[in-house]
Amino acid sequence: MSKRKNHSPEFKAKVALEALKGERTVAELASQFGVHPTMIHGWKRALLEGASGVFERGSRNKPEIDEEQVKELHAKIGELAVANDFLSRKLKPWIGK
């Protein structure tokens, strides 16, 4: 049983661009680059779907903010602040501040 190959993004882009050119068939490209034709079709499709992102202005992928997670983190910060205040009041007699 053979081990799976992990192709670099540069290699995938090169093969997908060759497929988009249409100068050779997918079968010929598969033979030349040593990959399955189905993989070439997938890489070509991914290239076409993601090509619009190349021309977007501004920052790259803007992170999506999960409001639920933000609320949970704010609640946790509040709990920790209350615990910190409580402990600092209880430790004053020993510290002497």
Buried (B, 14 or more C-beta within 10 A) or exposed (E): EEEEEEBEEEBBEBBBEBBEEEEEEBEEBBEEBEBEBEBBBEBBEEBEEEEEEEEEEEEEEEEEEEEEEEEEEEEEEEEEEEEEEEEEEEEEEEEEE
